[in-house]
Amino acid sequence: MDFPQYRKRFDNKSFYKVTSFTTFEEVQLVGKRFLIHVVHAKKYFEQLQIQDMLASEMEMYQMSEEAEFEIQYEAAKEYVLNQK
């Protein structure tokens, strides 16, 4: 499998850039706020989450594109900068 892989939640509230079998970045929309997380899957639950994202067999995670992730990531960065 080639990385990065891009996924999103079914409700378009989280966008994921999976960079390896153990690491992903998440841009999360909570209300009108953005959060950015970098997750290094050390816990079993986190490792399962990455497997689920990559399999895309559940309705929770859908395929996405780099451009879609980047739009959300840039919006999140702008939000964070404006909060200072």
C-alpha positions as CSV (number, residue, x, y, z in Angstrom):
1,M,0.0,0.0,0.0
2,D,1.3,3.5,-0.9
3,F,1.1,6.3,1.6
4,P,-0.3,8.8,2.3
5,Q,-3.9,7.6,2.1
6,Y,-6.8,10.0,2.6
7,R,-10.0,9.3,4.4
8,K,-12.9,11.3,5.9
9,R,-15.7,10.6,8.3
10,F,-19.1,10.0,6.8
11,D,-20.3,13.4,8.3
12,N,-17.4,15.4,6.9
13,K,-16.4,16.4,10.5
14,S,-13.0,14.8,10.4
15,F,-10.4,14.4,7.6
16,Y,-7.5,12.1,7.8
17,K,-4.1,11.8,6.2
18,V,-2.8,8.3,6.9
19,T,1.0,8.5,6.5
20,S,1.8,4.9,7.6
21,F,0.2,1.9,9.3
22,T,0.9,3.5,12.6
23,T,0.6,7.3,12.1
24,F,-2.1,9.6,10.8
25,E,-3.0,13.3,10.9
26,E,-6.6,14.4,11.6
27,V,-8.3,17.7,11.0
28,Q,-11.4,17.8,13.1
29,L,-14.3,20.3,12.9
30,V,-16.0,20.8,16.3
31,G,-18.7,23.3,16.0
32,K,-17.0,26.3,14.4
33,R,-13.6,25.3,15.7
34,F,-10.8,23.3,14.1
35,L,-8.5,20.9,15.9
36,I,-5.4,19.3,14.3
37,H,-4.1,16.0,15.8
38,V,-1.1,13.9,14.9
39,V,-1.6,10.4,16.2
40,H,1.2,7.8,16.6
41,A,-0.7,4.6,17.2
42,K,0.8,3.0,20.2
43,K,-2.4,1.8,21.7
44,Y,-4.2,-1.2,20.2
45,F,-7.4,0.9,19.7
46,E,-5.5,3.5,17.7
47,Q,-4.0,0.7,15.6
48,L,-7.4,-0.8,14.9
49,Q,-8.7,2.7,13.9
50,I,-6.0,3.0,11.3
51,Q,-6.8,-0.5,10.0
52,D,-10.5,0.5,9.8
53,M,-9.7,3.7,7.9
54,L,-7.5,1.9,5.4
55,A,-10.0,-0.9,4.8
56,S,-12.9,1.6,4.3
57,E,-15.3,-1.2,4.8
58,M,-17.3,0.6,7.5
59,E,-19.6,3.5,6.7
60,M,-17.7,5.6,9.3
61,Y,-14.7,6.1,7.0
62,Q,-14.9,7.1,3.3
63,M,-12.3,7.6,0.7
64,S,-11.1,11.1,0.2
65,E,-8.5,13.0,-1.8
66,E,-5.4,15.0,-1.0
67,A,-7.0,18.3,-2.2
68,E,-10.0,17.8,0.2
69,F,-7.7,17.2,3.1
70,E,-5.5,20.1,2.3
71,I,-8.4,22.5,2.1
72,Q,-9.5,21.5,5.6
73,Y,-5.9,21.6,6.9
74,E,-5.3,25.1,5.6
75,A,-8.7,26.3,7.1
76,A,-7.6,24.8,10.4
77,K,-4.2,26.4,10.3
78,E,-5.8,29.8,9.6
79,Y,-8.3,29.3,12.4
80,V,-5.4,28.5,14.9
81,L,-3.5,31.5,13.8
82,N,-6.5,33.8,14.2
83,Q,-7.0,32.5,17.8
84,K,-3.6,34.0,18.9
